[in-house]
Amino acid sequence: MLILFSSQELPSSRGNSTYTFIIAHFSQKVKNGYVFISVRRWYNMGMIIKNEAEMLKFGEKFAGNLNFPAVIQLIGDVGAGKTTFTRGLAKGLGVSEAVTSPSFVISKRYAGEKADLIHYDFYRLDDPGIMAEDLADSLSEENAVVVVEWGGSVEGFLPENCQKIEIKLLEDGSREVLL
């Protein structure tokens, strides 16, 4: 089996350096005698994001490296930047509608040029109840990216290949993002 590695760089908030995201590409296509398996995997790493513009750019770049369907669980305190990341992700998916937090409506759906975005926020629900069924339906959609905020109550429903992103607000106002 051949495994190809590539990298994606984003500007660093510290000086002139960049952060490199290493992504393993697998695909089942046969091309020039090589067999590829279609999966992309982000390897665990962390980075510092200095401001909202960088978080939006990170979300947009992240969208460009997803295979569909995809599930992302966002972990972080109130105000950490979960919805800001999702707005950048939406831009990368070709969503033209303004993305807002679904805290009070639990879920929102956006049509995108590359894939649909289905955004859940379970902050207000100790027990997901019927929303767990709605989430299960969304997880079965082939051309969708499902983003789950405050997903502790539905973690058992999320697939094993769910990408977890933890966002921590630091004392200086920047964010540490852990993949």
Rosetta silent file (secondary structure, phi, psi, omega in degrees, C-alpha in Angstrom):
SEQUENCE: MLILFSSQELPSSRGNSTYTFIIAHFSQKVKNGYVFISVRRWYNMGMIIKNEAEMLKFGEKFAGNLNFPAVIQLIGDVGAGKTTFTRGLAKGLGVSEAVTSPSFVISKRYAGEKADLIHYDFYRLDDPGIMAEDLADSLSEENAVVVVEWGGSVEGFLPENCQKIEIKLLEDGSREVLL
SCORE:     score description
SCORE:     0.000 S_00000001
   1 L     0.000  137.501  177.982    0.000    0.000    0.000 S_00000001
   2 L  -102.428  131.209  176.529    1.251    3.467   -0.866 S_00000001
   3 L  -117.579  124.491  178.934    0.575    6.330    1.518 S_00000001
   4 E  -102.404  136.900  177.510    1.087    9.858    0.257 S_00000001
   5 E  -114.231  141.022  172.795    1.673   12.731    2.644 S_00000001
   6 E  -136.266  171.958  179.408    1.151   16.391    1.905 S_00000001
   7 E  -132.894  155.522  177.407    1.152   19.494    4.002 S_00000001
   8 E  -126.615  129.140 -178.626   -0.966   22.612    4.279 S_00000001
   9 E  -109.406  141.319  173.677    0.534   25.795    5.656 S_00000001
  10 E  -124.774  147.832  178.478   -1.198   28.634    7.474 S_00000001
  11 E   -63.581  143.376  176.432    0.428   31.877    8.587 S_00000001
  12 L   -87.156  151.081  175.117    1.532   31.956   12.188 S_00000001
  13 L   -83.518   -2.514 -178.445    0.495   34.705   14.538 S_00000001
  14 L  -116.361   98.624  175.839    4.057   34.681   15.865 S_00000001
  15 L    73.315 -151.272 -175.600    6.580   36.231   13.514 S_00000001
  16 L   -96.975    6.490 -177.149    7.156   35.061    9.967 S_00000001
  17 L   -78.212  169.518  176.026    6.827   31.329   10.604 S_00000001
  18 E  -127.144  157.696  172.382    4.008   29.103    9.384 S_00000001
  19 E   -97.821  135.681  179.559    2.196   26.148   10.905 S_00000001
  20 E  -109.476  127.399  176.934    2.263   23.028    8.787 S_00000001
  21 E  -101.123  120.705  179.625   -0.626   20.598    8.858 S_00000001
  22 E   -94.305  128.757 -176.082    0.397   17.138    7.743 S_00000001
  23 E  -125.606  128.384  175.212   -2.352   15.244    6.020 S_00000001
  24 E   -92.564  129.263  179.354   -2.159   11.617    4.929 S_00000001
  25 E  -105.345  128.242  174.547   -4.040   10.948    1.712 S_00000001
  26 E  -127.497  144.907  178.739   -5.419    7.498    1.020 S_00000001
  27 L  -153.378  155.457  179.765   -7.614    6.600   -1.945 S_00000001
  28 L   -96.548    4.564 -179.941   -8.962    3.458   -3.664 S_00000001
  29 L   -77.807  146.701  173.991   -8.375    4.742   -7.183 S_00000001
  30 E  -100.776  121.580 -177.412   -5.724    3.144   -9.371 S_00000001
  31 E  -140.273  123.378 -179.203   -3.657    5.815  -11.083 S_00000001
  32 L    52.224   37.837  177.221   -0.347    5.219  -12.869 S_00000001
  33 L    82.326   -1.440  178.839   -0.112    1.792  -11.232 S_00000001
  34 E  -102.581  143.104  176.884   -0.587    3.128   -7.673 S_00000001
  35 E  -100.871  128.341  179.419   -3.557    2.234   -5.482 S_00000001
  36 L  -116.749  145.517  176.223   -5.000    5.070   -3.422 S_00000001
  37 L  -113.929  132.082 -171.079   -7.552    4.854   -0.597 S_00000001
  38 L   -84.801   85.476  174.411   -9.863    7.876   -0.172 S_00000001
  39 E  -150.424  141.847  171.665   -9.379    9.175    3.380 S_00000001
  40 E  -119.640  135.779 -178.927   -7.629   12.251    4.730 S_00000001
  41 E  -128.373  127.842  175.313   -6.452   12.274    8.303 S_00000001
  42 E   -86.398  133.123  178.142   -5.243   15.252   10.271 S_00000001
  43 L   -89.846  144.119 -175.853   -2.512   14.352   12.707 S_00000001
  44 L   -54.079  130.737  178.310   -2.716   15.667   16.264 S_00000001
  45 L  -164.512  169.779  177.433   -1.157   19.050   16.603 S_00000001
  46 E  -132.778  161.472  177.786   -1.741   22.444   18.125 S_00000001
  47 E  -154.578  161.200  175.926   -1.460   26.020   17.021 S_00000001
  48 E  -105.998  130.022  176.766   -2.025   29.536   18.326 S_00000001
  49 E  -114.964  122.852 -170.007   -4.584   31.723   16.574 S_00000001
  50 L   -81.544  -32.843 -173.046   -4.204   35.382   17.395 S_00000001
  51 L  -152.421  177.570 -177.315   -7.468   36.924   16.202 S_00000001
  52 H   -61.388  -40.338 -179.504  -10.852   36.418   14.554 S_00000001
  53 H   -60.929  -40.004  178.262   -9.461   36.841   11.021 S_00000001
  54 H   -67.849  -37.020  178.715   -6.971   34.006   11.603 S_00000001
  55 H   -66.108  -40.961  177.217   -9.729   31.755   13.008 S_00000001
  56 H   -62.241  -43.666  179.772  -11.879   32.423    9.948 S_00000001
  57 H   -64.906  -40.523  177.321   -8.942   31.630    7.645 S_00000001
  58 H   -60.674  -45.954  178.318   -8.171   28.448    9.585 S_00000001
  59 H   -60.778  -41.568  179.474  -11.786   27.276    9.206 S_00000001
  60 H   -64.129  -44.685  178.615  -11.743   28.058    5.490 S_00000001
  61 H   -65.087  -39.512  179.709   -8.472   26.143    4.951 S_00000001
  62 H   -59.265  -42.065  179.767   -9.756   23.235    7.051 S_00000001
  63 H   -58.918  -35.809 -178.905  -12.803   22.942    4.761 S_00000001
  64 L   -68.359  -11.892 -178.977  -10.514   22.542    1.764 S_00000001
  65 L  -112.001   16.808 -179.820   -9.038   19.364    3.253 S_00000001
  66 L   -95.797  144.353  165.457  -12.262   17.539    4.076 S_00000001
  67 L  -102.069  146.676 -176.379  -13.704   14.503    2.360 S_00000001
  68 L  -104.703  142.351    0.402  -17.491   14.256    2.494 S_00000001
  69 L   -74.951  157.545  178.672  -19.329   13.289    4.556 S_00000001
  70 E  -137.960  148.077  178.390  -17.399   14.784    7.474 S_00000001
  71 E  -129.264  129.625 -179.092  -18.176   15.237   11.166 S_00000001
  72 E  -126.460  125.578  174.077  -16.421   17.796   13.373 S_00000001
  73 E  -103.936  122.742  179.389  -16.896   18.092   17.120 S_00000001
  74 E   -99.894  128.689 -177.145  -15.893   21.497   18.490 S_00000001
  75 E  -120.472  128.664  178.450  -14.841   21.624   22.130 S_00000001
  76 L   167.829  158.530 -179.848  -14.359   24.875   24.025 S_00000001
  77 L   -69.147  168.842  173.843  -15.841   27.303   26.512 S_00000001
  78 L   -56.403  131.424  178.349  -18.376   30.000   25.645 S_00000001
  79 L    83.243    6.091 -177.739  -16.613   32.635   23.535 S_00000001
  80 L   -72.424  -28.303 -179.455  -13.688   30.383   22.576 S_00000001
  81 L   122.605   14.946 -177.859  -14.298   30.759   18.828 S_00000001
  82 H   -62.140  -47.583 -179.371  -16.282   27.653   17.866 S_00000001
  83 H   -71.402  -32.562  175.974  -18.852   29.537   15.796 S_00000001
  84 H   -63.453  -44.298  175.088  -16.142   31.765   14.285 S_00000001
  85 H   -57.224  -44.563 -177.834  -14.312   28.631   13.127 S_00000001
  86 H   -64.514  -34.952  175.795  -17.618   27.360   11.697 S_00000001
  87 H   -62.803  -42.100  176.229  -18.134   30.622    9.787 S_00000001
  88 H   -65.430  -41.081  176.935  -14.716   30.141    8.152 S_00000001
  89 H   -58.788  -44.747  179.591  -15.529   26.492    7.451 S_00000001
  90 H   -59.206  -42.972  178.376  -18.784   27.595    5.804 S_00000001
  91 H   -60.510  -43.077  178.731  -16.912   30.003    3.544 S_00000001
  92 H   -65.448  -24.096  177.875  -14.576   27.189    2.513 S_00000001
  93 H   -88.547   -4.518  179.754  -17.603   25.014    1.678 S_00000001
  94 L    84.258   25.907  175.984  -19.089   27.747   -0.514 S_00000001
  95 E   -80.979  127.305 -179.264  -21.909   28.754    1.847 S_00000001
  96 L   -96.311  -20.282 -179.382  -23.085   32.273    0.951 S_00000001
  97 L   -73.816  148.037  177.156  -25.572   32.704    3.811 S_00000001
  98 L   -67.257  130.783 -179.245  -24.424   34.321    7.077 S_00000001
  99 L   -96.653  127.768  178.508  -23.614   31.643    9.677 S_00000001
 100 L  -126.685  164.425  179.979  -24.770   32.273   13.241 S_00000001
 101 L   -65.388  134.287  177.542  -24.722   30.233   16.432 S_00000001
 102 L   -90.908   25.573 -174.967  -27.571   27.722   16.672 S_00000001
 103 L   -52.101  -41.700 -175.554  -27.602   27.945   20.500 S_00000001
 104 L   -93.297  -19.910  179.818  -31.316   28.715   20.776 S_00000001
 105 L  -106.323   -2.086  176.787  -32.591   26.737   17.778 S_00000001
 106 L    73.637  -43.199  179.176  -30.234   23.746   18.346 S_00000001
 107 E  -145.684  150.234  174.879  -29.450   23.235   14.641 S_00000001
 108 E  -138.563  146.360 -179.706  -29.107   25.186   11.422 S_00000001
 109 E  -120.786  136.823 -179.988  -28.575   23.968    7.887 S_00000001
 110 E  -129.717  134.918  176.271  -26.746   25.865    5.140 S_00000001
 111 L   -84.606  131.132  178.086  -26.493   24.975    1.455 S_00000001
 112 E  -122.196  159.234  178.640  -22.948   25.137    0.122 S_00000001
 113 L   -68.453  -37.180 -178.587  -21.433   24.815   -3.342 S_00000001
 114 L   -92.057  -38.269  179.330  -19.068   22.022   -2.238 S_00000001
 115 L  -163.980  157.558  174.113  -21.155   20.472    0.559 S_00000001
 116 E   -78.304  151.075  176.022  -24.006   21.354    2.891 S_00000001
 117 E  -112.940  125.202  176.493  -23.159   22.493    6.405 S_00000001
 118 E  -118.652  115.469 -169.912  -25.305   21.228    9.277 S_00000001
 119 E  -113.007  119.532  179.191  -24.429   23.040   12.511 S_00000001
 120 E  -112.570  147.662  173.129  -25.585   21.759   15.920 S_00000001
 121 E  -138.454  108.726 -176.606  -25.209   23.328   19.352 S_00000001
 122 L   -97.470   20.236 -177.183  -26.271   21.108   22.275 S_00000001
 123 L   -55.498  -41.440 -174.535  -25.302   23.634   24.984 S_00000001
 124 L   -87.045   -0.021 -175.546  -28.858   24.008   26.272 S_00000001
 125 L  -116.173  114.761  171.989  -29.682   20.261   26.224 S_00000001
 126 L   -74.756  -33.775  178.259  -28.660   17.869   28.986 S_00000001
 127 L  -125.371  118.873 -174.898  -30.570   15.147   27.134 S_00000001
 128 L   -68.023  -19.645  177.594  -30.688   15.497   23.338 S_00000001
 129 L    51.388 -129.951 -176.972  -34.039   13.669   23.083 S_00000001
 130 H   -65.949  -22.451  178.973  -35.491   13.854   19.586 S_00000001
 131 H   -65.256  -23.718  176.016  -32.526   15.952   18.409 S_00000001
 132 H   -64.642  -37.189  176.733  -30.418   12.782   18.604 S_00000001
 133 H   -66.939  -41.698  177.604  -32.613   11.321   15.848 S_00000001
 134 H   -61.465  -43.394  177.943  -32.200   14.494   13.788 S_00000001
 135 H   -61.743  -44.156  179.409  -28.429   14.281   14.279 S_00000001
 136 H   -59.015  -41.105  176.991  -28.430   10.608   13.224 S_00000001
 137 H   -62.391  -44.226 -179.736  -30.254   11.558   10.004 S_00000001
 138 H   -63.284  -38.170 -179.239  -27.728   14.327    9.317 S_00000001
 139 H   -65.496  -20.140 -179.388  -24.803   11.966    9.914 S_00000001
 140 L   -89.821   -3.980 -179.794  -26.085    9.697    7.141 S_00000001
 141 L   -76.033  133.174 -173.296  -26.048   12.433    4.478 S_00000001
 142 L   -76.029  -36.353 -175.414  -23.323   11.863    1.888 S_00000001
 143 L  -111.881   57.934 -176.605  -22.545   15.423    0.820 S_00000001
 144 E  -142.666  153.589  169.882  -22.587   17.181    4.170 S_00000001
 145 E  -116.110  121.345  179.633  -20.312   18.468    6.900 S_00000001
 146 E  -103.474  122.225  177.762  -21.844   18.119   10.354 S_00000001
 147 E  -110.784  128.697 -178.309  -20.431   20.432   13.029 S_00000001
 148 E  -121.237  119.039  172.601  -21.346   19.689   16.654 S_00000001
 149 E  -101.460  147.358  179.345  -20.746   22.173   19.473 S_00000001
 150 L    51.948   51.325 -172.700  -21.196   21.104   23.101 S_00000001
 151 H   -88.594   14.511 -179.113  -21.531   17.503   21.933 S_00000001
 152 H   -55.757  -38.698 -177.256  -21.009   15.715   25.260 S_00000001
 153 H   -75.154  -13.734 -179.457  -24.635   14.549   25.371 S_00000001
 154 H  -120.708   10.296 -175.584  -24.429   13.060   21.844 S_00000001
 155 H   -55.135  -34.383  178.477  -20.833   11.829   21.810 S_00000001
 156 H   -66.610  -18.983  179.280  -22.043    8.217   21.637 S_00000001
 157 H   -88.914  -17.807 -175.141  -23.828    8.998   18.353 S_00000001
 158 L   -77.693  142.554 -178.662  -20.773   10.516   16.649 S_00000001
 159 L   -69.221  159.880  179.955  -18.740    8.274   14.333 S_00000001
 160 L   -60.324  -32.393 -177.652  -15.234    7.094   15.228 S_00000001
 161 L   -86.271   14.911  176.875  -13.719    9.201   12.442 S_00000001
 162 L   -62.610  129.244  178.248  -15.203   12.387   13.915 S_00000001
 163 E   -85.043  119.120  177.843  -12.551   15.129   13.907 S_00000001
 164 E   -95.957  132.422  176.773  -12.331   16.752   17.349 S_00000001
 165 E  -126.047  120.044  177.884  -11.082   20.312   17.545 S_00000001
 166 E  -103.700  130.813 -179.513  -10.501   21.860   20.956 S_00000001
 167 E  -119.394  122.184 -179.446  -10.289   25.643   21.198 S_00000001
 168 E  -115.755  129.433  176.402   -8.916   27.231   24.364 S_00000001
 169 E   -80.451  124.479 -178.716   -9.105   30.948   25.115 S_00000001
 170 L   -96.098  163.972 -176.015   -5.733   32.146   26.433 S_00000001
 171 L   -57.630  -33.800 -178.118   -5.068   35.021   28.844 S_00000001
 172 L   -84.018    4.758  178.947   -3.801   37.312   26.073 S_00000001
 173 L    91.379   -8.679  175.614   -7.031   36.816   24.053 S_00000001
 174 L   -80.160  173.542 -179.880   -5.489   34.444   21.525 S_00000001
 175 E  -122.614  140.409  169.263   -6.708   30.873   21.081 S_00000001
 176 E   -98.854  125.367 -179.084   -4.902   27.569   21.278 S_00000001
 177 E  -111.934  124.679  179.897   -6.380   25.118   18.790 S_00000001
 178 E  -114.824  126.211  178.689   -5.735   21.414   19.318 S_00000001
 179 L  -103.702    0.000    0.000   -6.482   18.884   16.580 S_00000001
